[in-house]
Amino acid sequence: MTETTLDFERQKQAKRLASIERRLMLVELILGAFYIIAWMVFGWSVDLRNFLLSHTHNPWIVVLGFAAVFGGIYVLISLPLLIYDSYLLPHRYGLSTQTFKDWTIDQIKGALLGVVLGVLMIELMYALLRAAPQIWWLWLGLVLFLFSILLANLAPVLLFPIFNKFRPLGEEHADLVERLMRLAEKAKTHVEGVYVFDMSRRTTTANAALTGLGKTRRIILGDTMLEQYDADEIETILAHEMAHQYYKDIPIGMIFQSVLTFLGLYIASVGLNLGVQAFGFESPSDVAAMPLLILAFGFFGLLTMPLENAHSRWRERRADQFALELTGMGDAYASALTRLANQNLSDVDPEPWVEYIFHSHPALGKRIALAKAYSATQLE
């Protein structure tokens, strides 16, 4: 195998891109916070609630109407940021292959899916607030936990095909399919099959994953990876993904996330009770307090993001070690990670504070060094 080396010009671009994305995230956070606070301080929440109640007293319609107006206005305000962040910026750095029309269609699909799921969750939350104002957070946490399990099972067969076309790898890749299925057996992981999806229709980046639970678990490869990576590199990447199944990272991660969700919901309920008094809302189930709930959820998410990422980096380090031991191919894994860094414009050496706060994986430079060190020990 020819050794893949880091493209230092691409790394300069990767650092610039990462810096821009962090600044955009900060702008979005500030914009969102000011928007939410303005609704409460200027009394727009109460005005909208009163307007809706003057036309109907059906609580389901009132919640739907409030969410539509509150969310719809924010979507319009933040649309320029969305266009710049997810369309113009990727094109500037050569990461996107989409036309504006195709990008718009994807955004509409995502928005419709988000609206359906979001409305269901908001309506359920307010139904629980009305029925059990003291322990609504506990019931909602249980529902969200069950929903996450259902979503993990159904996403590969119901949601993913909305955005991409998946097909089983054909006879021309029979050797690779057999190799990956043997790898799954070694990792004690059942997979339903190996599929390729049309990643190149949207992006020049590459990726692969092991998705689903039980009978929906499958290996998926972006066509950009299938075409540009050799079999050894693909095997090591999938070995890393299989480690998460071997160590039961997905169910454990769901439990970990659910614990944080319960804690966040409880804190949100405390903040909601305090906010009801401070802003003069009628009760915790008052739809006018919806911005306050969203603010509480968002603040808790920011506080716990470093903790979630630290837990994730620990799992990813363990998965890297597993992949190396399972395949014994340190050079191939180092080559694959280096190729990903070049292709995806990933910063291999972020500043420590950036990695600590924002990264769910160890810095790519550390992962490449681990693979090379493993390879060196195999030669001794």
Secondary structure in CASP SS format (residue, H / E / C, confidence):
PFRMAT SS
TARGET T0000
AUTHOR 0000-0000-0000
METHOD secondary structure of the structure
MODEL  1
M C 1.00
T C 1.00
E C 1.00
T C 1.00
T C 1.00
L C 1.00
D C 1.00
F H 1.00
E H 1.00
R H 1.00
Q H 1.00
K H 1.00
Q H 1.00
A H 1.00
K H 1.00
R H 1.00
L H 1.00
A H 1.00
S H 1.00
I H 1.00
E H 1.00
R H 1.00
R H 1.00
L H 1.00
M H 1.00
L H 1.00
V H 1.00
E H 1.00
L H 1.00
I H 1.00
L H 1.00
G H 1.00
A H 1.00
F H 1.00
Y H 1.00
I H 1.00
I H 1.00
A H 1.00
W H 1.00
M H 1.00
V H 1.00
F C 1.00
G C 1.00
W H 1.00
S H 1.00
V H 1.00
D H 1.00
L H 1.00
R H 1.00
N H 1.00
F H 1.00
L H 1.00
L H 1.00
S C 1.00
H C 1.00
T C 1.00
H C 1.00
N C 1.00
P H 1.00
W H 1.00
I H 1.00
V H 1.00
V H 1.00
L H 1.00
G H 1.00
F H 1.00
A H 1.00
A H 1.00
V H 1.00
F H 1.00
G H 1.00
G H 1.00
I H 1.00
Y H 1.00
V H 1.00
L H 1.00
I H 1.00
S H 1.00
L H 1.00
P H 1.00
L H 1.00
L H 1.00
I H 1.00
Y H 1.00
D H 1.00
S H 1.00
Y H 1.00
L H 1.00
L H 1.00
P H 1.00
H H 1.00
R H 1.00
Y C 1.00
G C 1.00
L C 1.00
S E 1.00
T C 1.00
Q C 1.00
T C 1.00
F H 1.00
K H 1.00
D H 1.00
W H 1.00
T H 1.00
I H 1.00
D H 1.00
Q H 1.00
I H 1.00
K H 1.00
G H 1.00
A H 1.00
L H 1.00
L H 1.00
G H 1.00
V H 1.00
V H 1.00
L H 1.00
G H 1.00
V H 1.00
L H 1.00
M H 1.00
I H 1.00
E H 1.00
L H 1.00
M H 1.00
Y H 1.00
A H 1.00
L H 1.00
L H 1.00
R H 1.00
A H 1.00
A C 1.00
P C 1.00
Q C 1.00
I C 1.00
W H 1.00
W H 1.00
L H 1.00
W H 1.00
L H 1.00
G H 1.00
L H 1.00
V H 1.00
L H 1.00
F H 1.00
L H 1.00
F H 1.00
S H 1.00
I H 1.00
L H 1.00
L H 1.00
A H 1.00
N H 1.00
L H 1.00
A H 1.00
P H 1.00
V H 1.00
L H 1.00
L H 1.00
F H 1.00
P H 1.00
I H 1.00
F H 1.00
N C 1.00
K C 1.00
F E 1.00
R E 1.00
P E 1.00
L C 1.00
G C 1.00
E H 1.00
E H 1.00
H H 1.00
A H 1.00
D H 1.00
L H 1.00
V H 1.00
E H 1.00
R H 1.00
L H 1.00
M H 1.00
R H 1.00
L H 1.00
A H 1.00
E H 1.00
K H 1.00
A C 1.00
K C 1.00
T C 1.00
H C 1.00
V C 1.00
E C 1.00
G C 1.00
V E 1.00
Y E 1.00
V E 1.00
F E 1.00
D C 1.00
M H 1.00
S H 1.00
R H 1.00
R C 1.00
T E 1.00
T C 1.00
T C 1.00
A C 1.00
N C 1.00
A E 1.00
A E 1.00
L E 1.00
T E 1.00
G C 1.00
L C 1.00
G H 1.00
K H 1.00
T H 1.00
R C 1.00
R E 1.00
I E 1.00
I E 1.00
L E 1.00
G E 1.00
D H 1.00
T H 1.00
M H 1.00
L H 1.00
E H 1.00
Q H 1.00
Y C 1.00
D C 1.00
A H 1.00
D H 1.00
E H 1.00
I H 1.00
E H 1.00
T H 1.00
I H 1.00
L H 1.00
A H 1.00
H H 1.00
E H 1.00
M H 1.00
A H 1.00
H H 1.00
Q H 1.00
Y H 1.00
Y C 1.00
K C 1.00
D H 1.00
I H 1.00
P H 1.00
I H 1.00
G H 1.00
M H 1.00
I H 1.00
F H 1.00
Q H 1.00
S H 1.00
V H 1.00
L H 1.00
T H 1.00
F H 1.00
L H 1.00
G H 1.00
L H 1.00
Y H 1.00
I H 1.00
A H 1.00
S H 1.00
V H 1.00
G H 1.00
L H 1.00
N H 1.00
L H 1.00
G H 1.00
V H 1.00
Q H 1.00
A H 1.00
F H 1.00
G C 1.00
F C 1.00
E C 1.00
S C 1.00
P C 1.00
S C 1.00
D C 1.00
V H 1.00
A H 1.00
A H 1.00
M H 1.00
P H 1.00
L H 1.00
L H 1.00
I H 1.00
L H 1.00
A H 1.00
F H 1.00
G H 1.00
F H 1.00
F H 1.00
G H 1.00
L H 1.00
L H 1.00
T H 1.00
M H 1.00
P H 1.00
L H 1.00
E H 1.00
N H 1.00
A H 1.00
H H 1.00
S H 1.00
R H 1.00
W H 1.00
R H 1.00
E H 1.00
R H 1.00
R H 1.00
A H 1.00
D H 1.00
Q H 1.00
F H 1.00
A H 1.00
L H 1.00
E H 1.00
L H 1.00
T H 1.00
G C 1.00
M C 1.00
G H 1.00
D H 1.00
A H 1.00
Y H 1.00
A H 1.00
S H 1.00
A H 1.00
L H 1.00
T H 1.00
R H 1.00
L H 1.00
A H 1.00
N H 1.00
Q H 1.00
N H 1.00
L C 1.00
S C 1.00
D C 1.00
V C 1.00
D C 1.00
P C 1.00
E C 1.00
P H 1.00
W H 1.00
V H 1.00
E H 1.00
Y H 1.00
I H 1.00
F H 1.00
H C 1.00
S C 1.00
H C 1.00
P C 1.00
A C 1.00
L H 1.00
G H 1.00
K H 1.00
R H 1.00
I H 1.00
A H 1.00
L H 1.00
A H 1.00
K H 1.00
A H 1.00
Y H 1.00
S H 1.00
A H 1.00
T H 1.00
Q H 1.00
L H 1.00
E C 1.00
END
